[in-house]
C-alpha cells in the first residue's frame, strides 16, 4: 500500500519551508519554498510506492547527470531517504515561469527560436542515451532568459529498466 502525504504551508522538509503550492500531478506536488533566504521550487512525492520512488530517484539521477547541458533544469539540492515512512523524498530547483505564461504575447518567431534551443537540448540528451518521453508545455519552464526542460519523471536512459507502470 502506498503512503500518502498531505503537505501544508509552513511545513519544513529538508530545511525548506513550504510556502504555496505551485502545481501537482498524479504522484507529486511542487511548492514554492525557502531556506535561509534562498527561494526554490521543491518537488515532493505525494503517493510513495516503490515503483514511484524508483522513478523519482531516476529523475534526479538524469537531471544531475545532465546539468552541463543548457536547457536542463538545474537541481539545487535533494533528499532521498532510505526509509520513506519517516522522511519524504524531495528535490529543489529554481522557481521558474510556466511556458504558457512566458508565451503570452510573444511573436511566433520568438517562440520558435526558443523552442529550437529545446530541440538542441533534446538532441544532446539523446546523444547521451537519455530520452525525456514527456515533452509538453507543462514540462517546459522559463528561467534566466531561456526555456528549460523539467519533469524527467518518465526519463529512459542506458542501463535503466523501464519503471513506467503498464497503462501509464
VMD Tcl script that builds the backbone (N, CA, C; Angstrom):
set m [mol new atoms 504]
animate dup $m
set s [atomselect $m all]
$s set {name element resname resid chain x y z} {
  {N N UNK 1 A 0.836 -1.181 0.000}
  {CA C UNK 1 A 0.000 0.000 0.000}
  {C C UNK 1 A 0.883 1.247 0.000}
  {N N UNK 2 A 0.460 2.239 -0.730}
  {CA C UNK 2 A 1.229 3.477 -0.841}
  {C C UNK 2 A 0.999 4.374 0.364}
  {N N UNK 3 A 2.058 5.070 0.742}
  {CA C UNK 3 A 1.948 6.099 1.776}
  {C C UNK 3 A 1.531 7.385 1.076}
  {N N UNK 4 A 0.514 8.059 1.603}
  {CA C UNK 4 A 0.030 9.304 1.007}
  {C C UNK 4 A 0.393 10.466 1.917}
  {N N UNK 5 A 0.974 11.491 1.337}
  {CA C UNK 5 A 1.370 12.675 2.092}
  {C C UNK 5 A 0.464 13.847 1.748}
  {N N UNK 6 A 0.084 14.593 2.768}
  {CA C UNK 6 A -0.679 15.826 2.591}
  {C C UNK 6 A 0.184 16.962 3.109}
  {N N UNK 7 A 0.656 17.788 2.205}
  {CA C UNK 7 A 1.559 18.870 2.569}
  {C C UNK 7 A 0.775 20.135 2.883}
  {N N UNK 8 A 1.359 20.956 3.754}
  {CA C UNK 8 A 0.706 22.188 4.186}
  {C C UNK 8 A 1.713 23.335 4.214}
  {N N UNK 9 A 1.226 24.575 4.012}
  {CA C UNK 9 A 2.125 25.729 4.123}
  {C C UNK 9 A 2.819 25.751 5.483}
  {N N UNK 10 A 4.046 26.220 5.487}
  {CA C UNK 10 A 4.911 26.363 6.666}
  {C C UNK 10 A 5.532 25.040 7.124}
  {N N UNK 11 A 5.163 23.924 6.489}
  {CA C UNK 11 A 5.784 22.636 6.809}
  {C C UNK 11 A 7.248 22.694 6.380}
  {N N UNK 12 A 8.133 22.072 7.156}
  {CA C UNK 12 A 9.562 22.080 6.870}
  {C C UNK 12 A 9.982 20.706 6.360}
  {N N UNK 13 A 10.597 20.695 5.193}
  {CA C UNK 13 A 11.084 19.447 4.602}
  {C C UNK 13 A 12.511 19.679 4.134}
  {N N UNK 14 A 13.438 18.965 4.730}
  {CA C UNK 14 A 14.847 19.086 4.361}
  {C C UNK 14 A 15.405 20.482 4.567}
  {N N UNK 15 A 14.848 21.216 5.513}
  {CA C UNK 15 A 15.294 22.585 5.760}
  {C C UNK 15 A 14.573 23.623 4.911}
  {N N UNK 16 A 13.710 23.176 4.026}
  {CA C UNK 16 A 12.951 24.071 3.151}
  {C C UNK 16 A 11.541 24.240 3.706}
  {N N UNK 17 A 11.117 25.493 3.885}
  {CA C UNK 17 A 9.780 25.794 4.395}
  {C C UNK 17 A 8.822 25.947 3.217}
  {N N UNK 18 A 7.754 25.137 3.220}
  {CA C UNK 18 A 6.755 25.211 2.157}
  {C C UNK 18 A 5.965 26.508 2.293}
  {N N UNK 19 A 5.773 27.198 1.178}
  {CA C UNK 19 A 5.042 28.464 1.204}
  {C C UNK 19 A 3.704 28.368 0.492}
  {N N UNK 20 A 3.712 28.008 -0.786}
  {CA C UNK 20 A 2.454 27.848 -1.514}
  {C C UNK 20 A 2.643 26.801 -2.605}
  {N N UNK 21 A 1.580 26.061 -2.868}
  {CA C UNK 21 A 1.656 25.024 -3.891}
  {C C UNK 21 A 1.633 25.671 -5.272}
  {N N UNK 22 A 2.593 25.277 -6.093}
  {CA C UNK 22 A 2.699 25.789 -7.461}
  {C C UNK 22 A 2.016 24.874 -8.464}
  {N N UNK 23 A 1.964 23.581 -8.149}
  {CA C UNK 23 A 1.361 22.627 -9.065}
  {C C UNK 23 A 1.333 21.243 -8.464}
  {N N UNK 24 A 0.588 20.359 -9.117}
  {CA C UNK 24 A 0.528 18.973 -8.656}
  {C C UNK 24 A 0.269 18.062 -9.842}
  {N N UNK 25 A 0.712 16.831 -9.667}
  {CA C UNK 25 A 0.494 15.805 -10.666}
  {C C UNK 25 A -0.008 14.551 -9.971}
  {N N UNK 26 A -0.023 13.463 -10.689}
  {CA C UNK 26 A -0.531 12.221 -10.135}
  {C C UNK 26 A 0.271 11.694 -8.963}
  {N N UNK 27 A 1.578 11.919 -8.974}
  {CA C UNK 27 A 2.438 11.350 -7.934}
  {C C UNK 27 A 3.141 12.378 -7.066}
  {N N UNK 28 A 2.990 13.647 -7.379}
  {CA C UNK 28 A 3.745 14.620 -6.603}
  {C C UNK 28 A 3.163 16.011 -6.640}
  {N N UNK 29 A 3.819 16.877 -5.878}
  {CA C UNK 29 A 3.442 18.281 -5.811}
  {C C UNK 29 A 4.709 19.127 -5.882}
  {N N UNK 30 A 4.554 20.345 -6.379}
  {CA C UNK 30 A 5.656 21.307 -6.399}
  {C C UNK 30 A 5.203 22.527 -5.611}
  {N N UNK 31 A 6.058 22.941 -4.663}
  {CA C UNK 31 A 5.756 24.072 -3.787}
  {C C UNK 31 A 6.835 25.135 -3.891}
  {N N UNK 32 A 6.421 26.397 -3.815}
  {CA C UNK 32 A 7.385 27.474 -3.593}
  {C C UNK 32 A 7.878 27.281 -2.172}
  {N N UNK 33 A 9.181 27.431 -1.973}
  {CA C UNK 33 A 9.755 27.170 -0.654}
  {C C UNK 33 A 10.936 28.099 -0.409}
  {N N UNK 34 A 11.352 28.150 0.854}
  {CA C UNK 34 A 12.512 28.980 1.195}
  {C C UNK 34 A 13.368 28.270 2.234}
  {N N UNK 35 A 14.666 28.597 2.196}
  {CA C UNK 35 A 15.630 28.016 3.124}
  {C C UNK 35 A 16.696 29.077 3.384}
  {N N UNK 36 A 16.683 29.659 4.561}
  {CA C UNK 36 A 17.649 30.715 4.922}
  {C C UNK 36 A 17.725 31.830 3.879}
  {N N UNK 37 A 16.578 32.301 3.433}
  {CA C UNK 37 A 16.535 33.402 2.477}
  {C C UNK 37 A 16.624 32.994 1.022}
  {N N UNK 38 A 17.017 31.762 0.754}
  {CA C UNK 38 A 17.070 31.266 -0.624}
  {C C UNK 38 A 15.687 30.734 -0.989}
  {N N UNK 39 A 15.240 31.018 -2.215}
  {CA C UNK 39 A 13.943 30.504 -2.636}
  {C C UNK 39 A 14.134 29.416 -3.682}
  {N N UNK 40 A 13.166 28.519 -3.748}
  {CA C UNK 40 A 13.224 27.439 -4.717}
  {C C UNK 40 A 11.863 26.804 -4.881}
  {N N UNK 41 A 11.775 25.913 -5.834}
  {CA C UNK 41 A 10.576 25.117 -6.062}
  {C C UNK 41 A 10.919 23.695 -5.635}
  {N N UNK 42 A 10.245 23.207 -4.606}
  {CA C UNK 42 A 10.540 21.872 -4.092}
  {C C UNK 42 A 9.512 20.884 -4.644}
  {N N UNK 43 A 10.011 19.800 -5.223}
  {CA C UNK 43 A 9.152 18.739 -5.733}
  {C C UNK 43 A 9.126 17.632 -4.698}
  {N N UNK 44 A 7.916 17.232 -4.315}
  {CA C UNK 44 A 7.711 16.238 -3.266}
  {C C UNK 44 A 6.841 15.109 -3.794}
  {N N UNK 45 A 7.133 13.899 -3.374}
  {CA C UNK 45 A 6.253 12.794 -3.722}
  {C C UNK 45 A 5.014 12.849 -2.840}
  {N N UNK 46 A 3.870 12.587 -3.447}
  {CA C UNK 46 A 2.606 12.591 -2.724}
  {C C UNK 46 A 2.223 11.160 -2.346}
  {N N UNK 47 A 2.281 10.281 -3.319}
  {CA C UNK 47 A 1.963 8.867 -3.108}
  {C C UNK 47 A 3.264 8.085 -3.219}
  {N N UNK 48 A 3.707 7.513 -2.123}
  {CA C UNK 48 A 5.004 6.838 -2.144}
  {C C UNK 48 A 4.799 5.329 -2.224}
  {N N UNK 49 A 5.038 4.814 -3.428}
  {CA C UNK 49 A 5.112 3.375 -3.667}
  {C C UNK 49 A 6.509 3.115 -4.195}
  {N N UNK 50 A 6.949 1.885 -4.098}
  {CA C UNK 50 A 8.318 1.569 -4.503}
  {C C UNK 50 A 8.598 1.976 -5.947}
  {N N UNK 51 A 7.695 1.645 -6.870}
  {CA C UNK 51 A 7.944 1.966 -8.284}
  {C C UNK 51 A 8.003 3.478 -8.514}
  {N N UNK 52 A 7.198 4.236 -7.792}
  {CA C UNK 52 A 7.202 5.696 -7.930}
  {C C UNK 52 A 8.484 6.273 -7.351}
  {N N UNK 53 A 8.932 5.715 -6.226}
  {CA C UNK 53 A 10.170 6.190 -5.613}
  {C C UNK 53 A 11.371 5.885 -6.517}
  {N N UNK 54 A 11.383 4.725 -7.131}
  {CA C UNK 54 A 12.458 4.375 -8.072}
  {C C UNK 54 A 12.470 5.372 -9.230}
  {N N UNK 55 A 11.307 5.708 -9.745}
  {CA C UNK 55 A 11.206 6.674 -10.843}
  {C C UNK 55 A 11.685 8.058 -10.398}
  {N N UNK 56 A 11.342 8.456 -9.170}
  {CA C UNK 56 A 11.756 9.753 -8.630}
  {C C UNK 56 A 13.280 9.818 -8.523}
  {N N UNK 57 A 13.891 8.746 -8.026}
  {CA C UNK 57 A 15.356 8.704 -7.937}
  {C C UNK 57 A 15.979 8.767 -9.330}
  {N N UNK 58 A 15.357 8.085 -10.297}
  {CA C UNK 58 A 15.862 8.115 -11.673}
  {C C UNK 58 A 15.759 9.518 -12.262}
  {N N UNK 59 A 14.691 10.230 -11.915}
  {CA C UNK 59 A 14.533 11.611 -12.385}
  {C C UNK 59 A 15.677 12.484 -11.881}
  {N N UNK 60 A 15.978 12.377 -10.594}
  {CA C UNK 60 A 17.074 13.155 -10.014}
  {C C UNK 60 A 18.399 12.768 -10.666}
  {N N UNK 61 A 18.626 11.463 -10.831}
  {CA C UNK 61 A 19.859 10.981 -11.458}
  {C C UNK 61 A 20.010 11.560 -12.866}
  {N N UNK 62 A 18.936 11.522 -13.652}
  {CA C UNK 62 A 19.001 12.008 -15.035}
  {C C UNK 62 A 19.298 13.502 -15.089}
  {N N UNK 63 A 18.669 14.266 -14.219}
  {CA C UNK 63 A 18.919 15.713 -14.211}
  {C C UNK 63 A 20.350 15.988 -13.765}
  {N N UNK 64 A 20.781 15.309 -12.705}
  {CA C UNK 64 A 22.151 15.509 -12.199}
  {C C UNK 64 A 23.207 15.183 -13.246}
  {N N UNK 65 A 23.018 14.064 -13.944}
  {CA C UNK 65 A 23.991 13.626 -14.949}
  {C C UNK 65 A 24.090 14.595 -16.123}
  {N N UNK 66 A 23.057 15.410 -16.305}
  {CA C UNK 66 A 22.996 16.273 -17.481}
  {C C UNK 66 A 22.945 17.761 -17.143}
  {N N UNK 67 A 23.412 18.125 -15.968}
  {CA C UNK 67 A 23.417 19.529 -15.548}
  {C C UNK 67 A 24.273 20.405 -16.448}
  {N N UNK 68 A 25.206 19.806 -17.159}
  {CA C UNK 68 A 26.077 20.591 -18.035}
  {C C UNK 68 A 25.432 20.918 -19.382}
  {N N UNK 69 A 24.241 20.394 -19.634}
  {CA C UNK 69 A 23.537 20.678 -20.886}
  {C C UNK 69 A 22.657 21.909 -20.683}
  {N N UNK 70 A 22.862 22.925 -21.528}
  {CA C UNK 70 A 21.976 24.092 -21.484}
  {C C UNK 70 A 20.552 23.633 -21.759}
  {N N UNK 71 A 19.632 24.063 -20.925}
  {CA C UNK 71 A 18.232 23.728 -21.141}
  {C C UNK 71 A 17.717 22.608 -20.262}
  {N N UNK 72 A 18.566 22.006 -19.432}
  {CA C UNK 72 A 18.109 21.021 -18.438}
  {C C UNK 72 A 17.967 21.776 -17.122}
  {N N UNK 73 A 16.782 21.730 -16.537}
  {CA C UNK 73 A 16.519 22.492 -15.314}
  {C C UNK 73 A 17.528 22.093 -14.226}
  {N N UNK 74 A 18.145 23.052 -13.567}
  {CA C UNK 74 A 19.119 22.704 -12.524}
  {C C UNK 74 A 18.455 22.217 -11.233}
  {N N UNK 75 A 19.179 21.383 -10.512}
  {CA C UNK 75 A 18.765 20.960 -9.172}
  {C C UNK 75 A 19.677 21.651 -8.173}
  {N N UNK 76 A 19.065 22.267 -7.158}
  {CA C UNK 76 A 19.837 22.941 -6.107}
  {C C UNK 76 A 20.256 21.951 -5.023}
  {N N UNK 77 A 19.325 21.081 -4.652}
  {CA C UNK 77 A 19.543 20.189 -3.515}
  {C C UNK 77 A 18.475 19.098 -3.557}
  {N N UNK 78 A 18.751 17.959 -2.921}
  {CA C UNK 78 A 17.732 16.906 -2.855}
  {C C UNK 78 A 17.922 16.044 -1.618}
  {N N UNK 79 A 16.881 15.300 -1.302}
  {CA C UNK 79 A 16.921 14.343 -0.203}
  {C C UNK 79 A 16.257 13.052 -0.632}
  {N N UNK 80 A 17.007 11.952 -0.547}
  {CA C UNK 80 A 16.499 10.632 -0.914}
  {C C UNK 80 A 16.661 9.698 0.284}
  {N N UNK 81 A 15.676 9.670 1.164}
  {CA C UNK 81 A 15.798 8.861 2.376}
  {C C UNK 81 A 15.737 7.365 2.079}
  {N N UNK 82 A 16.419 6.602 2.919}
  {CA C UNK 82 A 16.317 5.145 2.800}
  {C C UNK 82 A 14.949 4.677 3.277}
  {N N UNK 83 A 14.440 5.328 4.324}
  {CA C UNK 83 A 13.149 4.959 4.904}
  {C C UNK 83 A 12.130 6.048 4.589}
  {N N UNK 84 A 11.269 5.780 3.611}
  {CA C UNK 84 A 10.287 6.788 3.203}
  {C C UNK 84 A 9.070 6.830 4.120}
  {N N UNK 85 A 9.036 5.991 5.149}
  {CA C UNK 85 A 7.930 6.071 6.107}
  {C C UNK 85 A 8.144 7.209 7.095}
  {N N UNK 86 A 9.398 7.687 7.211}
  {CA C UNK 86 A 9.710 8.753 8.168}
  {C C UNK 86 A 10.035 10.084 7.497}
  {N N UNK 87 A 10.618 10.039 6.326}
  {CA C UNK 87 A 11.027 11.248 5.610}
  {C C UNK 87 A 10.608 11.122 4.154}
  {N N UNK 88 A 10.138 12.211 3.570}
  {CA C UNK 88 A 9.696 12.166 2.176}
  {C C UNK 88 A 10.849 12.498 1.229}
  {N N UNK 89 A 10.864 11.890 0.058}
  {CA C UNK 89 A 11.844 12.246 -0.965}
  {C C UNK 89 A 11.495 13.617 -1.551}
  {N N UNK 90 A 12.530 14.381 -1.905}
  {CA C UNK 90 A 12.307 15.727 -2.434}
  {C C UNK 90 A 13.516 16.190 -3.230}
  {N N UNK 91 A 13.293 17.173 -4.084}
  {CA C UNK 91 A 14.400 17.922 -4.664}
  {C C UNK 91 A 13.949 19.351 -4.928}
  {N N UNK 92 A 14.932 20.249 -4.944}
  {CA C UNK 92 A 14.658 21.676 -5.121}
  {C C UNK 92 A 15.314 22.162 -6.405}
  {N N UNK 93 A 14.539 22.901 -7.174}
  {CA C UNK 93 A 15.029 23.548 -8.387}
  {C C UNK 93 A 14.689 25.034 -8.281}
  {N N UNK 94 A 15.231 25.856 -9.145}
  {CA C UNK 94 A 14.865 27.272 -9.110}
  {C C UNK 94 A 13.385 27.459 -9.455}
  {N N UNK 95 A 12.792 28.500 -8.921}
  {CA C UNK 95 A 11.421 28.838 -9.320}
  {C C UNK 95 A 11.493 29.458 -10.709}
  {N N UNK 96 A 10.680 28.949 -11.603}
  {CA C UNK 96 A 10.674 29.413 -12.991}
  {C C UNK 96 A 9.237 29.700 -13.414}
  {N N UNK 97 A 9.097 30.383 -14.525}
  {CA C UNK 97 A 7.769 30.662 -15.088}
  {C C UNK 97 A 7.324 29.498 -15.953}
  {N N UNK 98 A 6.036 29.279 -15.988}
  {CA C UNK 98 A 5.480 28.258 -16.872}
  {C C UNK 98 A 5.614 28.728 -18.323}
  {N N UNK 99 A 5.770 27.771 -19.215}
  {CA C UNK 99 A 5.872 28.077 -20.644}
  {C C UNK 99 A 4.657 28.879 -21.105}
  {N N UNK 100 A 3.469 28.468 -20.675}
  {CA C UNK 100 A 2.242 29.146 -21.107}
  {C C UNK 100 A 2.233 30.616 -20.685}
  {N N UNK 101 A 2.764 30.918 -19.507}
  {CA C UNK 101 A 2.840 32.309 -19.048}
  {C C UNK 101 A 3.874 33.084 -19.866}
  {N N UNK 102 A 5.022 32.461 -20.101}
  {CA C UNK 102 A 6.080 33.110 -20.870}
  {C C UNK 102 A 5.614 33.388 -22.299}
  {N N UNK 103 A 4.885 32.460 -22.871}
  {CA C UNK 103 A 4.472 32.510 -24.281}
  {C C UNK 103 A 3.469 33.626 -24.569}
  {N N UNK 104 A 2.680 34.025 -23.577}
  {CA C UNK 104 A 1.641 35.037 -23.784}
  {C C UNK 104 A 2.222 36.313 -24.384}
  {N N UNK 105 A 1.641 36.743 -25.495}
  {CA C UNK 105 A 2.050 37.990 -26.126}
  {C C UNK 105 A 3.322 37.915 -26.954}
  {N N UNK 106 A 3.956 36.762 -27.016}
  {CA C UNK 106 A 5.197 36.617 -27.796}
  {C C UNK 106 A 4.873 36.441 -29.280}
  {N N UNK 107 A 5.753 36.960 -30.098}
  {CA C UNK 107 A 5.662 36.724 -31.537}
  {C C UNK 107 A 5.983 35.252 -31.797}
  {N N UNK 108 A 5.408 34.712 -32.852}
  {CA C UNK 108 A 5.637 33.306 -33.198}
  {C C UNK 108 A 7.124 33.039 -33.413}
  {N N UNK 109 A 7.815 33.935 -34.100}
  {CA C UNK 109 A 9.237 33.731 -34.392}
  {C C UNK 109 A 10.065 33.637 -33.107}
  {N N UNK 110 A 9.765 34.462 -32.117}
  {CA C UNK 110 A 10.494 34.414 -30.838}
  {C C UNK 110 A 10.271 33.074 -30.146}
  {N N UNK 111 A 9.047 32.572 -30.218}
  {CA C UNK 111 A 8.738 31.276 -29.610}
  {C C UNK 111 A 9.473 30.157 -30.337}
  {N N UNK 112 A 9.464 30.199 -31.658}
  {CA C UNK 112 A 10.153 29.173 -32.452}
  {C C UNK 112 A 11.647 29.175 -32.146}
  {N N UNK 113 A 12.250 30.343 -32.029}
  {CA C UNK 113 A 13.686 30.422 -31.718}
  {C C UNK 113 A 13.990 29.775 -30.370}
  {N N UNK 114 A 13.145 30.021 -29.386}
  {CA C UNK 114 A 13.357 29.402 -28.069}
  {C C UNK 114 A 13.121 27.895 -28.123}
  {N N UNK 115 A 12.129 27.463 -28.888}
  {CA C UNK 115 A 11.853 26.029 -28.998}
  {C C UNK 115 A 12.982 25.306 -29.729}
  {N N UNK 116 A 13.671 25.997 -30.624}
  {CA C UNK 116 A 14.846 25.396 -31.269}
  {C C UNK 116 A 15.918 25.080 -30.230}
  {N N UNK 117 A 16.044 25.916 -29.216}
  {CA C UNK 117 A 17.000 25.638 -28.134}
  {C C UNK 117 A 16.595 24.377 -27.371}
  {N N UNK 118 A 15.292 24.179 -27.181}
  {CA C UNK 118 A 14.814 22.948 -26.534}
  {C C UNK 118 A 15.150 21.749 -27.417}
  {N N UNK 119 A 15.002 21.898 -28.735}
  {CA C UNK 119 A 15.357 20.809 -29.656}
  {C C UNK 119 A 16.837 20.464 -29.548}
  {N N UNK 120 A 17.685 21.470 -29.404}
  {CA C UNK 120 A 19.128 21.229 -29.239}
  {C C UNK 120 A 19.391 20.514 -27.915}
  {N N UNK 121 A 18.678 20.904 -26.876}
  {CA C UNK 121 A 18.798 20.222 -25.577}
  {C C UNK 121 A 18.414 18.754 -25.724}
  {N N UNK 122 A 17.306 18.492 -26.396}
  {CA C UNK 122 A 16.867 17.108 -26.610}
  {C C UNK 122 A 17.882 16.321 -27.431}
  {N N UNK 123 A 18.443 16.944 -28.456}
  {CA C UNK 123 A 19.453 16.275 -29.285}
  {C C UNK 123 A 20.648 15.862 -28.429}
  {N N UNK 124 A 21.096 16.755 -27.551}
  {CA C UNK 124 A 22.233 16.438 -26.679}
  {C C UNK 124 A 21.870 15.325 -25.694}
  {N N UNK 125 A 20.680 15.393 -25.119}
  {CA C UNK 125 A 20.237 14.321 -24.220}
  {C C UNK 125 A 20.219 12.984 -24.957}
  {N N UNK 126 A 19.662 12.979 -26.164}
  {CA C UNK 126 A 19.578 11.744 -26.948}
  {C C UNK 126 A 20.959 11.208 -27.300}
  {N N UNK 127 A 21.915 12.105 -27.562}
  {CA C UNK 127 A 23.271 11.645 -27.893}
  {C C UNK 127 A 23.908 10.919 -26.710}
  {N N UNK 128 A 23.412 11.196 -25.504}
  {CA C UNK 128 A 23.910 10.528 -24.296}
  {C C UNK 128 A 23.041 9.336 -23.897}
  {N N UNK 129 A 22.007 9.073 -24.686}
  {CA C UNK 129 A 21.131 7.946 -24.399}
  {C C UNK 129 A 20.010 8.253 -23.418}
  {N N UNK 130 A 19.726 9.527 -23.178}
  {CA C UNK 130 A 18.644 9.930 -22.276}
  {C C UNK 130 A 17.447 10.377 -23.111}
  {N N UNK 131 A 16.267 9.828 -22.801}
  {CA C UNK 131 A 15.042 10.139 -23.537}
  {C C UNK 131 A 13.986 10.625 -22.551}
  {N N UNK 132 A 13.570 11.878 -22.685}
  {CA C UNK 132 A 12.653 12.529 -21.747}
  {C C UNK 132 A 11.286 11.844 -21.731}
  {N N UNK 133 A 10.700 11.591 -22.860}
  {CA C UNK 133 A 9.445 10.868 -23.061}
  {C C UNK 133 A 8.191 11.572 -22.546}
  {N N UNK 134 A 8.284 12.847 -22.189}
  {CA C UNK 134 A 7.088 13.554 -21.712}
  {C C UNK 134 A 7.174 15.039 -22.069}
  {N N UNK 135 A 7.466 15.306 -23.343}
  {CA C UNK 135 A 7.605 16.690 -23.797}
  {C C UNK 135 A 6.207 17.272 -24.000}
  {N N UNK 136 A 5.908 18.307 -23.247}
  {CA C UNK 136 A 4.634 19.021 -23.362}
  {C C UNK 136 A 4.826 20.392 -22.718}
  {N N UNK 137 A 3.964 21.344 -23.022}
  {CA C UNK 137 A 4.143 22.695 -22.472}
  {C C UNK 137 A 4.303 22.734 -20.950}
  {N N UNK 138 A 3.597 21.892 -20.229}
  {CA C UNK 138 A 3.689 21.899 -18.759}
  {C C UNK 138 A 5.080 21.524 -18.259}
  {N N UNK 139 A 5.877 20.855 -19.084}
  {CA C UNK 139 A 7.217 20.422 -18.681}
  {C C UNK 139 A 8.322 21.294 -19.277}
  {N N UNK 140 A 7.940 22.458 -19.760}
  {CA C UNK 140 A 8.906 23.439 -20.258}
  {C C UNK 140 A 8.753 24.699 -19.416}
  {N N UNK 141 A 9.856 25.154 -18.851}
  {CA C UNK 141 A 9.847 26.311 -17.955}
  {C C UNK 141 A 10.762 27.402 -18.489}
  {N N UNK 142 A 10.488 28.642 -18.097}
  {CA C UNK 142 A 11.310 29.781 -18.491}
  {C C UNK 142 A 12.054 30.294 -17.269}
  {N N UNK 143 A 13.389 30.386 -17.397}
  {CA C UNK 143 A 14.245 30.791 -16.287}
  {C C UNK 143 A 15.473 31.505 -16.844}
  {N N UNK 144 A 15.825 32.616 -16.249}
  {CA C UNK 144 A 17.057 33.333 -16.620}
  {C C UNK 144 A 17.208 33.557 -18.124}
  {N N UNK 145 A 16.120 33.939 -18.778}
  {CA C UNK 145 A 16.203 34.310 -20.184}
  {C C UNK 145 A 16.151 33.187 -21.193}
  {N N UNK 146 A 15.826 31.958 -20.748}
  {CA C UNK 146 A 15.719 30.860 -21.717}
  {C C UNK 146 A 14.756 29.793 -21.223}
  {N N UNK 147 A 14.368 28.904 -22.137}
  {CA C UNK 147 A 13.487 27.793 -21.792}
  {C C UNK 147 A 14.308 26.614 -21.286}
  {N N UNK 148 A 13.709 25.853 -20.368}
  {CA C UNK 148 A 14.338 24.665 -19.785}
  {C C UNK 148 A 13.364 23.498 -19.808}
  {N N UNK 149 A 13.911 22.302 -19.982}
  {CA C UNK 149 A 13.130 21.081 -19.815}
  {C C UNK 149 A 13.077 20.736 -18.335}
  {N N UNK 150 A 11.900 20.369 -17.863}
  {CA C UNK 150 A 11.725 19.943 -16.480}
  {C C UNK 150 A 10.937 18.637 -16.479}
  {N N UNK 151 A 10.694 18.116 -15.315}
  {CA C UNK 151 A 9.927 16.887 -15.092}
  {C C UNK 151 A 10.471 15.722 -15.920}
  {N N UNK 152 A 11.548 15.148 -15.420}
  {CA C UNK 152 A 12.181 13.994 -16.050}
  {C C UNK 152 A 11.660 12.683 -15.452}
  {N N UNK 153 A 10.433 12.689 -14.948}
  {CA C UNK 153 A 9.868 11.522 -14.278}
  {C C UNK 153 A 9.706 10.294 -15.150}
  {N N UNK 154 A 9.592 10.464 -16.445}
  {CA C UNK 154 A 9.444 9.314 -17.348}
  {C C UNK 154 A 10.709 9.037 -18.152}
  {N N UNK 155 A 11.814 9.650 -17.751}
  {CA C UNK 155 A 13.063 9.544 -18.497}
  {C C UNK 155 A 13.508 8.087 -18.649}
  {N N UNK 156 A 14.048 7.797 -19.809}
  {CA C UNK 156 A 14.650 6.483 -20.070}
  {C C UNK 156 A 16.103 6.749 -20.426}
  {N N UNK 157 A 16.996 5.937 -19.872}
  {CA C UNK 157 A 18.414 6.125 -20.150}
  {C C UNK 157 A 19.140 4.794 -20.063}
  {N N UNK 158 A 20.403 4.756 -20.517}
  {CA C UNK 158 A 21.150 3.496 -20.565}
  {C C UNK 158 A 21.225 2.810 -19.200}
  {N N UNK 159 A 21.157 1.505 -19.226}
  {CA C UNK 159 A 21.283 0.674 -18.022}
  {C C UNK 159 A 20.190 0.939 -16.999}
  {N N UNK 160 A 19.050 1.400 -17.460}
  {CA C UNK 160 A 17.922 1.609 -16.555}
  {C C UNK 160 A 16.737 0.843 -17.103}
  {N N UNK 161 A 16.187 -0.019 -16.272}
  {CA C UNK 161 A 14.974 -0.717 -16.666}
  {C C UNK 161 A 13.828 0.281 -16.688}
  {N N UNK 162 A 12.857 0.020 -17.536}
  {CA C UNK 162 A 11.686 0.892 -17.608}
  {C C UNK 162 A 10.811 0.628 -16.387}
  {N N UNK 163 A 10.581 1.672 -15.582}
  {CA C UNK 163 A 9.752 1.502 -14.386}
  {C C UNK 163 A 8.367 2.112 -14.568}
  {N N UNK 164 A 8.053 2.547 -15.789}
  {CA C UNK 164 A 6.714 3.065 -16.039}
  {C C UNK 164 A 5.741 1.901 -15.964}
  {N N UNK 165 A 4.705 2.070 -15.146}
  {CA C UNK 165 A 3.732 1.002 -14.992}
  {C C UNK 165 A 2.917 0.860 -16.265}
  {N N UNK 166 A 2.469 -0.350 -16.546}
  {CA C UNK 166 A 1.646 -0.607 -17.720}
  {C C UNK 166 A 0.417 0.286 -17.667}
  {N N UNK 167 A 0.106 0.890 -18.801}
  {CA C UNK 167 A -1.053 1.768 -18.874}
  {C C UNK 167 A -0.758 3.194 -18.476}
  {N N UNK 168 A 0.493 3.487 -18.079}
  {CA C UNK 168 A 0.846 4.854 -17.674}
  {C C UNK 168 A 1.280 5.662 -18.862}
}
mol reanalyze $m
mol bondsrecalc $m
mol representation Tube
mol addrep $m
